[in-house]
């Protein structure tokens, strides 16, 4: 189908990518490896693939480090092509986000040699339509990544 | 996280041999680098040619290594691949490192 936003002709959207993983960093690494070779990523430029890997790494690792900080559980990842976007959803059953919303982006301050807080900053910089909600004891994060730069 | 260090004319070159420095490997990277840079030359060049992916934990670990080297020594980075470069640029951390597009002249021999 043609994309309204960019005139890009999309032949047919590949099947959605769905994966359920355990909440540890090694599982996140493997999930990203699997995703990057999945049909849903086919045809994307190196730059767009890099952006998807960065953003999803940060979202998934945040779930591991914060939502499941003291426990462990499952993380569900779904990525699908919608026209010129990758629509991504990450669901977990861990702790809700503080204040029920994702952390505000803290501007990067290189001069302070910070070692943390880059994660949400990059997610916000690289993604669009970021939405979070807490529903039925689960965190649902949705965001969109343009497939055309 | 495999790291190979070579002493070359007043410079310690450290080759990162794995294809990613991520949340699963950041702590190990930091600890191995701690051992390598202790008492090393004033100039340390980290060769990142093989590293295709770096996340915020990996970035934090590279910053931590620079801090553990103290104010009188420098950590330089070489051979940033496109995604790694994007992370440094987005977070503006490229401004606090000396970044070489490839290994400086004379340090570029294959491991």
Boltz contact constraints between the chains, C-beta under 6 A:
constraints:
  - contact:
      token1: [A, 25]
      token2: [B, 23]
      max_distance: 6.0
  - contact:
      token1: [A, 25]
      token2: [B, 24]
      max_distance: 6.0
  - contact:
      token1: [A, 26]
      token2: [B, 24]
      max_distance: 6.0
  - contact:
      token1: [A, 29]
      token2: [B, 22]
      max_distance: 6.0
  - contact:
      token1: [A, 29]
      token2: [B, 24]
      max_distance: 6.0
  - contact:
      token1: [A, 50]
      token2: [B, 83]
      max_distance: 6.0
  - contact:
      token1: [A, 50]
      token2: [B, 86]
      max_distance: 6.0
  - contact:
      token1: [A, 57]
      token2: [B, 55]
      max_distance: 6.0
  - contact:
      token1: [A, 58]
      token2: [B, 56]
      max_distance: 6.0
  - contact:
      token1: [A, 61]
      token2: [B, 23]
      max_distance: 6.0
  - contact:
      token1: [A, 108]
      token2: [B, 91]
      max_distance: 6.0
  - contact:
      token1: [A, 108]
      token2: [B, 92]
      max_distance: 6.0
  - contact:
      token1: [A, 110]
      token2: [B, 92]
      max_distance: 6.0
  - contact:
      token1: [A, 110]
      token2: [B, 93]
      max_distance: 6.0
  - contact:
      token1: [A, 110]
      token2: [B, 95]
      max_distance: 6.0
  - contact:
      token1: [A, 110]
      token2: [B, 96]
      max_distance: 6.0
  - contact:
      token1: [A, 113]
      token2: [B, 63]
      max_distance: 6.0
  - contact:
      token1: [A, 113]
      token2: [B, 67]
      max_distance: 6.0
  - contact:
      token1: [A, 115]
      token2: [B, 60]
      max_distance: 6.0
  - contact:
      token1: [A, 115]
      token2: [B, 63]
      max_distance: 6.0
  - contact:
      token1: [A, 115]
      token2: [B, 64]
      max_distance: 6.0
  - contact:
      token1: [A, 116]
      token2: [B, 60]
      max_distance: 6.0
  - contact:
      token1: [A, 118]
      token2: [B, 56]
      max_distance: 6.0
  - contact:
      token1: [A, 118]
      token2: [B, 59]
      max_distance: 6.0
  - contact:
      token1: [A, 118]
      token2: [B, 91]
      max_distance: 6.0
  - contact:
      token1: [A, 119]
      token2: [B, 56]
      max_distance: 6.0
  - contact:
      token1: [A, 122]
      token2: [B, 90]
      max_distance: 6.0
  - contact:
      token1: [A, 125]
      token2: [B, 90]
      max_distance: 6.0
